[in-house]
Amino acid sequence: MCCLPVPTADQLASCANLLGKSVHLWDTRRPYLPVARCAGHNDVTTGLAWIENRAGAASTRFLACSKDSTLAMHDISRAEKPLQSLRTTALSLSPFAVASLHDDVGT
């Protein structure tokens, strides 16, 4: 597994050296689901490197290399965002055996 700190605070990019063909961007404050997923390789992604902006601003682009002998440039702003497509449903039970189902909680 390779990990690389993101220029933005509280974020980390990772790739798995054994099975993963994608690069995942994580928020360390919510480590259960990736913030973004960048795909594009046909084999395991093995390395990452951020592309620095000339102006010194935080970059959204990085390079990823793979065992398929390719180097891909990814942009986080164009990546798949799993949290945005996640269904949020809640079930509430009262002590009086009343159930309530809420769909799209928090939207």
N, CA, C and O atoms as a GROMACS GRO file, in nm:
protein
  428
    1MET      N    1   0.084  -0.117   0.000
    1MET     CA    2   0.000   0.000   0.000
    1MET      C    3   0.089   0.124   0.000
    1MET      O    4   0.190   0.129   0.070
    2CYS      N    5   0.051   0.221  -0.078
    2CYS     CA    6   0.124   0.347  -0.075
    2CYS      C    7   0.029   0.458  -0.032
    2CYS      O    8  -0.087   0.459  -0.071
    3CYS      N    9   0.079   0.550   0.048
    3CYS     CA   10   0.001   0.662   0.098
    3CYS      C   11   0.078   0.790   0.072
    3CYS      O   12   0.201   0.792   0.075
    4LEU      N   13   0.004   0.896   0.046
    4LEU     CA   14   0.067   1.024   0.017
    4LEU      C   15  -0.018   1.134   0.078
    4LEU      O   16  -0.138   1.140   0.050
    5PRO      N   17   0.038   1.222   0.160
    5PRO     CA   18  -0.040   1.333   0.214
    5PRO      C   19  -0.088   1.425   0.101
    5PRO      O   20  -0.015   1.451   0.005
    6VAL      N   21  -0.208   1.472   0.114
    6VAL     CA   22  -0.268   1.562   0.016
    6VAL      C   23  -0.234   1.705   0.057
    6VAL      O   24  -0.223   1.734   0.176
    7PRO      N   25  -0.216   1.796  -0.040
    7PRO     CA   26  -0.186   1.935  -0.004
    7PRO      C   27  -0.294   2.000   0.081
    7PRO      O   28  -0.269   2.102   0.145
    8THR      N   29  -0.415   1.942   0.085
    8THR     CA   30  -0.522   1.992   0.169
    8THR      C   31  -0.512   1.925   0.306
    8THR      O   32  -0.485   1.805   0.314
    9ALA      N   33  -0.534   1.999   0.412
    9ALA     CA   34  -0.526   1.943   0.548
    9ALA      C   35  -0.630   1.833   0.568
    9ALA      O   36  -0.738   1.837   0.510
   10ASP      N   37  -0.595   1.736   0.649
   10ASP     CA   38  -0.684   1.625   0.688
   10ASP      C   39  -0.718   1.529   0.575
   10ASP      O   40  -0.820   1.460   0.584
   11GLN      N   41  -0.638   1.523   0.470
   11GLN     CA   42  -0.665   1.430   0.362
   11GLN      C   43  -0.541   1.347   0.330
   11GLN      O   44  -0.428   1.388   0.356
   12LEU      N   45  -0.567   1.229   0.272
   12LEU     CA   46  -0.462   1.134   0.240
   12LEU      C   47  -0.502   1.060   0.114
   12LEU      O   48  -0.619   1.024   0.098
   13ALA      N   49  -0.409   1.036   0.024
   13ALA     CA   50  -0.435   0.956  -0.096
   13ALA      C   51  -0.368   0.821  -0.078
   13ALA      O   52  -0.259   0.812  -0.022
   14SER      N   53  -0.434   0.714  -0.125
   14SER     CA   54  -0.378   0.580  -0.109
   14SER      C   55  -0.404   0.494  -0.231
   14SER      O   56  -0.500   0.514  -0.306
   15CYS      N   57  -0.316   0.396  -0.249
   15CYS     CA   58  -0.336   0.292  -0.350
   15CYS      C   59  -0.289   0.161  -0.288
   15CYS      O   60  -0.197   0.159  -0.206
   16ALA      N   61  -0.352   0.052  -0.328
   16ALA     CA   62  -0.318  -0.079  -0.272
   16ALA      C   63  -0.228  -0.153  -0.370
   16ALA      O   64  -0.261  -0.165  -0.488
   17ASN      N   65  -0.116  -0.201  -0.324
   17ASN     CA   66  -0.019  -0.267  -0.411
   17ASN      C   67  -0.058  -0.409  -0.450
   17ASN      O   68   0.003  -0.466  -0.541
   18LEU      N   69  -0.157  -0.469  -0.385
   18LEU     CA   70  -0.191  -0.608  -0.415
   18LEU      C   71  -0.308  -0.621  -0.512
   18LEU      O   72  -0.299  -0.698  -0.608
   19LEU      N   73  -0.416  -0.549  -0.490
   19LEU     CA   74  -0.536  -0.569  -0.570
   19LEU      C   75  -0.593  -0.444  -0.632
   19LEU      O   76  -0.664  -0.452  -0.733
   20GLY      N   77  -0.566  -0.329  -0.576
   20GLY     CA   78  -0.636  -0.207  -0.616
   20GLY      C   79  -0.584  -0.145  -0.745
   20GLY      O   80  -0.464  -0.125  -0.762
   21LYS      N   81  -0.677  -0.116  -0.835
   21LYS     CA   82  -0.642  -0.047  -0.960
   21LYS      C   83  -0.675   0.101  -0.951
   21LYS      O   84  -0.646   0.177  -1.044
   22SER      N   85  -0.736   0.144  -0.840
   22SER     CA   86  -0.779   0.282  -0.823
   22SER      C   87  -0.699   0.351  -0.714
   22SER      O   88  -0.636   0.286  -0.630
   23VAL      N   89  -0.702   0.484  -0.718
   23VAL     CA   90  -0.644   0.566  -0.612
   23VAL      C   91  -0.761   0.625  -0.534
   23VAL      O   92  -0.855   0.678  -0.593
   24HIS      N   93  -0.754   0.618  -0.402
   24HIS     CA   94  -0.860   0.671  -0.318
   24HIS      C   95  -0.809   0.791  -0.239
   24HIS      O   96  -0.696   0.792  -0.190
   25LEU      N   97  -0.894   0.892  -0.228
   25LEU     CA   98  -0.865   1.009  -0.147
   25LEU      C   99  -0.951   0.999  -0.022
   25LEU      O  100  -1.073   0.983  -0.030
   26TRP      N  101  -0.887   1.010   0.094
   26TRP     CA  102  -0.955   0.991   0.223
   26TRP      C  103  -0.953   1.119   0.304
   26TRP      O  104  -0.858   1.197   0.295
   27ASP      N  105  -1.056   1.141   0.381
   27ASP     CA  106  -1.060   1.248   0.480
   27ASP      C  107  -1.037   1.179   0.614
   27ASP      O  108  -1.115   1.092   0.653
   28THR      N  109  -0.932   1.216   0.686
   28THR     CA  110  -0.897   1.148   0.810
   28THR      C  111  -1.001   1.169   0.920
   28THR      O  112  -1.003   1.095   1.018
   29ARG      N  113  -1.087   1.269   0.904
   29ARG     CA  114  -1.194   1.290   1.002
   29ARG      C  115  -1.312   1.196   0.978
   29ARG      O  116  -1.394   1.177   1.068
   30ARG      N  117  -1.323   1.138   0.857
   30ARG     CA  118  -1.428   1.041   0.824
   30ARG      C  119  -1.363   0.930   0.742
   30ARG      O  120  -1.376   0.927   0.620
   31PRO      N  121  -1.294   0.837   0.809
   31PRO     CA  122  -1.212   0.739   0.738
   31PRO      C  123  -1.286   0.615   0.686
   31PRO      O  124  -1.221   0.519   0.645
   32TYR      N  125  -1.418   0.614   0.688
   32TYR     CA  126  -1.491   0.494   0.653
   32TYR      C  127  -1.520   0.481   0.504
   32TYR      O  128  -1.528   0.370   0.451
   33LEU      N  129  -1.535   0.593   0.435
   33LEU     CA  130  -1.560   0.594   0.291
   33LEU      C  131  -1.466   0.695   0.227
   33LEU      O  132  -1.442   0.802   0.284
   34PRO      N  133  -1.414   0.663   0.109
   34PRO     CA  134  -1.326   0.760   0.043
   34PRO      C  135  -1.403   0.882  -0.006
   34PRO      O  136  -1.520   0.873  -0.044
   35VAL      N  137  -1.337   0.997  -0.003
   35VAL     CA  138  -1.395   1.120  -0.054
   35VAL      C  139  -1.400   1.116  -0.206
   35VAL      O  140  -1.496   1.165  -0.267
   36ALA      N  141  -1.298   1.059  -0.267
   36ALA     CA  142  -1.291   1.050  -0.413
   36ALA      C  143  -1.219   0.922  -0.454
   36ALA      O  144  -1.138   0.867  -0.381
   37ARG      N  145  -1.253   0.874  -0.576
   37ARG     CA  146  -1.190   0.755  -0.631
   37ARG      C  147  -1.151   0.785  -0.775
   37ARG      O  148  -1.235   0.822  -0.857
   38CYS      N  149  -1.023   0.768  -0.805
   38CYS     CA  150  -0.971   0.790  -0.940
   38CYS      C  151  -0.934   0.656  -1.001
   38CYS      O  152  -0.849   0.584  -0.947
   39ALA      N  153  -0.995   0.622  -1.110
   39ALA     CA  154  -0.969   0.496  -1.180
   39ALA      C  155  -0.900   0.527  -1.312
   39ALA      O  156  -0.886   0.642  -1.352
   40GLY      N  157  -0.857   0.422  -1.380
   40GLY     CA  158  -0.796   0.443  -1.511
   40GLY      C  159  -0.686   0.346  -1.546
   40GLY      O  160  -0.639   0.344  -1.660
   41HIS      N  161  -0.642   0.267  -1.450
   41HIS     CA  162  -0.536   0.170  -1.477
   41HIS      C  163  -0.595   0.031  -1.501
   41HIS      O  164  -0.703  -0.001  -1.453
   42ASN      N  165  -0.522  -0.050  -1.575
   42ASN     CA  166  -0.564  -0.188  -1.603
   42ASN      C  167  -0.497  -0.290  -1.511
   42ASN      O  168  -0.529  -0.408  -1.516
   43ASP      N  169  -0.407  -0.243  -1.428
   43ASP     CA  170  -0.340  -0.330  -1.332
   43ASP      C  171  -0.321  -0.252  -1.202
   43ASP      O  172  -0.367  -0.138  -1.191
   44VAL      N  173  -0.256  -0.311  -1.106
   44VAL     CA  174  -0.240  -0.254  -0.972
   44VAL      C  175  -0.166  -0.120  -0.977
   44VAL      O  176  -0.062  -0.108  -1.042
   45THR      N  177  -0.221  -0.020  -0.908
   45THR     CA  178  -0.156   0.110  -0.894
   45THR      C  179  -0.049   0.099  -0.787
   45THR      O  180  -0.075   0.052  -0.676
   46THR      N  181   0.071   0.143  -0.819
   46THR     CA  182   0.184   0.121  -0.728
   46THR      C  183   0.249   0.248  -0.674
   46THR      O  184   0.328   0.240  -0.580
   47GLY      N  185   0.219   0.363  -0.730
   47GLY     CA  186   0.285   0.484  -0.682
   47GLY      C  187   0.206   0.609  -0.712
   47GLY      O  188   0.126   0.613  -0.806
   48LEU      N  189   0.230   0.713  -0.631
   48LEU     CA  190   0.161   0.841  -0.643
   48LEU      C  191   0.259   0.956  -0.629
   48LEU      O  192   0.359   0.945  -0.558
   49ALA      N  193   0.230   1.067  -0.697
   49ALA     CA  194   0.309   1.190  -0.681
   49ALA      C  195   0.220   1.309  -0.714
   49ALA      O  196   0.155   1.312  -0.819
   50TRP      N  197   0.216   1.408  -0.622
   50TRP     CA  198   0.135   1.527  -0.645
   50TRP      C  199   0.204   1.620  -0.744
   50TRP      O  200   0.326   1.630  -0.745
   51ILE      N  201   0.125   1.687  -0.825
   51ILE     CA  202   0.175   1.788  -0.919
   51ILE      C  203   0.158   1.923  -0.850
   51ILE      O  204   0.045   1.963  -0.820
   52GLU      N  205   0.266   1.992  -0.826
   52GLU     CA  206   0.260   2.120  -0.756
   52GLU      C  207   0.222   2.231  -0.853
   52GLU      O  208   0.265   2.232  -0.968
   53ASN      N  209   0.140   2.323  -0.805
   53ASN     CA  210   0.103   2.442  -0.882
   53ASN      C  211   0.216   2.543  -0.875
   53ASN      O  212   0.286   2.553  -0.774
   54ARG      N  213   0.232   2.618  -0.980
   54ARG     CA  214   0.338   2.720  -0.982
   54ARG      C  215   0.307   2.834  -0.886
   54ARG      O  216   0.398   2.895  -0.830
   55ALA      N  217   0.179   2.863  -0.868
   55ALA     CA  218   0.139   2.975  -0.782
   55ALA      C  219   0.145   2.940  -0.634
   55ALA      O  220   0.125   3.027  -0.549
   56GLY      N  221   0.171   2.815  -0.602
   56GLY     CA  222   0.180   2.773  -0.463
   56GLY      C  223   0.046   2.734  -0.403
   56GLY      O  224   0.040   2.700  -0.284
   57ALA      N  225  -0.061   2.738  -0.482
   57ALA     CA  226  -0.193   2.698  -0.432
   57ALA      C  227  -0.202   2.546  -0.422
   57ALA      O  228  -0.122   2.475  -0.483
   58ALA      N  229  -0.297   2.496  -0.345
   58ALA     CA  230  -0.315   2.351  -0.330
   58ALA      C  231  -0.353   2.290  -0.465
   58ALA      O  232  -0.441   2.340  -0.534
   59SER      N  233  -0.286   2.184  -0.500
   59SER     CA  234  -0.309   2.118  -0.627
   59SER      C  235  -0.421   2.014  -0.616
   59SER      O  236  -0.439   1.953  -0.511
   60THR      N  237  -0.495   1.996  -0.724
   60THR     CA  238  -0.596   1.891  -0.730
   60THR      C  239  -0.552   1.780  -0.825
   60THR      O  240  -0.628   1.686  -0.849
   61ARG      N  241  -0.431   1.791  -0.879
   61ARG     CA  242  -0.383   1.692  -0.976
   61ARG      C  243  -0.267   1.611  -0.920
   61ARG      O  244  -0.185   1.661  -0.843
   62PHE      N  245  -0.262   1.484  -0.960
   62PHE     CA  246  -0.151   1.398  -0.920
   62PHE      C  247  -0.125   1.295  -1.029
   62PHE      O  248  -0.208   1.272  -1.116
   63LEU      N  249  -0.007   1.233  -1.022
   63LEU     CA  250   0.031   1.126  -1.114
   63LEU      C  251   0.024   0.993  -1.041
   63LEU      O  252   0.055   0.985  -0.923
   64ALA      N  253  -0.018   0.890  -1.113
   64ALA     CA  254  -0.022   0.755  -1.057
   64ALA      C  255   0.042   0.661  -1.157
   64ALA      O  256   0.012   0.667  -1.277
   65CYS      N  257   0.130   0.572  -1.109
   65CYS     CA  258   0.190   0.472  -1.196
   65CYS      C  259   0.133   0.335  -1.159
   65CYS      O  260   0.082   0.314  -1.048
   66SER      N  261   0.144   0.244  -1.254
   66SER     CA  262   0.080   0.113  -1.236
   66SER      C  263   0.168   0.004  -1.293
   66SER      O  264   0.261   0.029  -1.369
   67LYS      N  265   0.138  -0.121  -1.253
   67LYS     CA  266   0.208  -0.237  -1.307
   67LYS      C  267   0.173  -0.262  -1.453
   67LYS      O  268   0.234  -0.348  -1.517
   68ASP      N  269   0.074  -0.189  -1.509
   68ASP     CA  270   0.044  -0.201  -1.651
   68ASP      C  271   0.136  -0.113  -1.736
   68ASP      O  272   0.113  -0.095  -1.856
   69SER      N  273   0.242  -0.059  -1.672
   69SER     CA  274   0.346   0.023  -1.738
   69SER      C  275   0.292   0.156  -1.790
   69SER      O  276   0.340   0.207  -1.891
   70THR      N  277   0.193   0.212  -1.722
   70THR     CA  278   0.139   0.341  -1.762
   70THR      C  279   0.154   0.442  -1.650
   70THR      O  280   0.163   0.406  -1.532
   71LEU      N  281   0.155   0.568  -1.688
   71LEU     CA  282   0.156   0.680  -1.596
   71LEU      C  283   0.033   0.763  -1.629
   71LEU      O  284   0.017   0.809  -1.742
   72ALA      N  285  -0.056   0.782  -1.531
   72ALA     CA  286  -0.180   0.855  -1.556
   72ALA      C  287  -0.185   0.980  -1.470
   72ALA      O  288  -0.145   0.979  -1.354
   73MET      N  289  -0.235   1.089  -1.530
   73MET     CA  290  -0.257   1.212  -1.455
   73MET      C  291  -0.405   1.216  -1.417
   73MET      O  292  -0.493   1.202  -1.502
   74HIS      N  293  -0.432   1.237  -1.288
   74HIS     CA  294  -0.568   1.242  -1.237
   74HIS      C  295  -0.596   1.380  -1.179
   74HIS      O  296  -0.505   1.449  -1.133
   75ASP      N  297  -0.723   1.418  -1.183
   75ASP     CA  298  -0.766   1.544  -1.122
   75ASP      C  299  -0.879   1.511  -1.025
   75ASP      O  300  -0.981   1.455  -1.064
   76ILE      N  301  -0.860   1.546  -0.899
   76ILE     CA  302  -0.960   1.514  -0.796
   76ILE      C  303  -1.094   1.578  -0.828
   76ILE      O  304  -1.198   1.521  -0.796
   77SER      N  305  -1.094   1.695  -0.890
   77SER     CA  306  -1.221   1.762  -0.921
   77SER      C  307  -1.304   1.684  -1.023
   77SER      O  308  -1.425   1.707  -1.033
   78ARG      N  309  -1.242   1.594  -1.098
   78ARG     CA  310  -1.314   1.512  -1.197
   78ARG      C  311  -1.335   1.368  -1.151
   78ARG      O  312  -1.388   1.287  -1.227
   79ALA      N  313  -1.294   1.337  -1.030
   79ALA     CA  314  -1.300   1.199  -0.979
   79ALA      C  315  -1.442   1.162  -0.936
   79ALA      O  316  -1.527   1.248  -0.913
   80GLU      N  317  -1.464   1.032  -0.928
   80GLU     CA  318  -1.591   0.981  -0.874
   80GLU      C  319  -1.596   1.017  -0.725
   80GLU      O  320  -1.496   1.001  -0.655
   81LYS      N  321  -1.710   1.063  -0.677
   81LYS     CA  322  -1.727   1.103  -0.537
   81LYS      C  323  -1.829   1.009  -0.471
   81LYS      O  324  -1.949   1.035  -0.475
   82PRO      N  325  -1.783   0.899  -0.409
   82PRO     CA  326  -1.874   0.801  -0.350
   82PRO      C  327  -1.969   0.858  -0.245
   82PRO      O  328  -2.084   0.813  -0.237
   83LEU      N  329  -1.926   0.955  -0.166
   83LEU     CA  330  -2.012   1.011  -0.062
   83LEU      C  331  -2.132   1.085  -0.120
   83LEU      O  332  -2.236   1.092  -0.056
   84GLN      N  333  -2.117   1.141  -0.241
   84GLN     CA  334  -2.227   1.215  -0.302
   84GLN      C  335  -2.337   1.123  -0.354
   84GLN      O  336  -2.452   1.166  -0.367
   85SER      N  337  -2.305   0.999  -0.383
   85SER     CA  338  -2.407   0.907  -0.435
   85SER      C  339  -2.454   0.807  -0.329
   85SER      O  340  -2.531   0.716  -0.360
   86LEU      N  341  -2.410   0.823  -0.206
   86LEU     CA  342  -2.446   0.732  -0.098
   86LEU      C  343  -2.589   0.758  -0.052
   86LEU      O  344  -2.626   0.871  -0.023
   87ARG      N  345  -2.668   0.653  -0.045
   87ARG     CA  346  -2.804   0.663   0.007
   87ARG      C  347  -2.798   0.672   0.159
   87ARG      O  348  -2.730   0.593   0.223
   88THR      N  349  -2.870   0.766   0.214
   88THR     CA  350  -2.874   0.780   0.358
   88THR      C  351  -3.016   0.757   0.405
   88THR      O  352  -3.105   0.839   0.381
   89THR      N  353  -3.037   0.647   0.471
   89THR     CA  354  -3.168   0.610   0.521
   89THR      C  355  -3.155   0.577   0.670
   89THR      O  356  -3.057   0.514   0.711
   90ALA      N  357  -3.253   0.619   0.748
   90ALA     CA  358  -3.250   0.593   0.892
   90ALA      C  359  -3.381   0.528   0.936
   90ALA      O  360  -3.488   0.561   0.886
   91LEU      N  361  -3.370   0.438   1.030
   91LEU     CA  362  -3.485   0.373   1.090
   91LEU      C  363  -3.487   0.409   1.239
   91LEU      O  364  -3.388   0.388   1.309
   92SER      N  365  -3.599   0.463   1.285
   92SER     CA  366  -3.613   0.501   1.426
   92SER      C  367  -3.717   0.412   1.492
   92SER      O  368  -3.824   0.387   1.435
   93LEU      N  369  -3.686   0.365   1.612
   93LEU     CA  370  -3.781   0.285   1.690
   93LEU      C  371  -3.803   0.353   1.824
   93LEU      O  372  -3.708   0.390   1.893
   94SER      N  373  -3.930   0.367   1.861
   94SER     CA  374  -3.961   0.429   1.990
   94SER      C  375  -3.985   0.320   2.094
   94SER      O  376  -4.006   0.204   2.059
   95PRO      N  377  -3.984   0.357   2.222
   95PRO     CA  378  -4.013   0.259   2.327
   95PRO      C  379  -4.156   0.207   2.321
   95PRO      O  380  -4.190   0.109   2.388
   96PHE      N  381  -4.241   0.272   2.242
   96PHE     CA  382  -4.382   0.233   2.230
   96PHE      C  383  -4.408   0.151   2.104
   96PHE      O  384  -4.522   0.139   2.060
   97ALA      N  385  -4.300   0.092   2.047
   97ALA     CA  386  -4.309   0.006   1.928
   97ALA      C  387  -4.359   0.080   1.804
   97ALA      O  388  -4.428   0.022   1.720
   98VAL      N  389  -4.324   0.207   1.793
   98VAL     CA  390  -4.356   0.285   1.675
   98VAL      C  391  -4.228   0.298   1.592
   98VAL      O  392  -4.123   0.340   1.642
   99ALA      N  393  -4.239   0.260   1.466
   99ALA     CA  394  -4.123   0.266   1.377
   99ALA      C  395  -4.142   0.382   1.278
   99ALA      O  396  -4.253   0.412   1.236
  100SER      N  397  -4.031   0.445   1.244
  100SER     CA  398  -4.032   0.554   1.148
  100SER      C  399  -3.912   0.537   1.055
  100SER      O  400  -3.800   0.515   1.100
  101LEU      N  401  -3.938   0.547   0.926
  101LEU     CA  402  -3.832   0.532   0.825
  101LEU      C  403  -3.813   0.667   0.756
  101LEU      O  404  -3.908   0.726   0.706
  102HIS      N  405  -3.689   0.714   0.754
  102HIS     CA  406  -3.657   0.842   0.693
  102HIS      C  407  -3.558   0.817   0.579
  102HIS      O  408  -3.453   0.757   0.599
  103ASP      N  409  -3.592   0.864   0.460
  103ASP     CA  410  -3.506   0.848   0.344
  103ASP      C  411  -3.434   0.980   0.317
  103ASP      O  412  -3.490   1.088   0.335
  104ASP      N  413  -3.309   0.969   0.273
  104ASP     CA  414  -3.223   1.085   0.243
  104ASP      C  415  -3.208   1.177   0.364
  104ASP      O  416  -3.236   1.296   0.356
  105VAL      N  417  -3.166   1.120   0.475
  105VAL     CA  418  -3.142   1.194   0.597
  105VAL      C  419  -3.028   1.294   0.576
  105VAL      O  420  -2.925   1.259   0.520
  106GLY      N  421  -3.047   1.414   0.619
  106GLY     CA  422  -2.942   1.515   0.613
  106GLY      C  423  -2.930   1.586   0.480
  106GLY      O  424  -2.835   1.661   0.460
  107THR      N  425  -3.022   1.563   0.387
  107THR     CA  426  -3.014   1.634   0.259
  107THR      C  427  -3.118   1.741   0.250
  107THR      O  428  -3.126   1.811   0.149
   0.00000   0.00000   0.00000
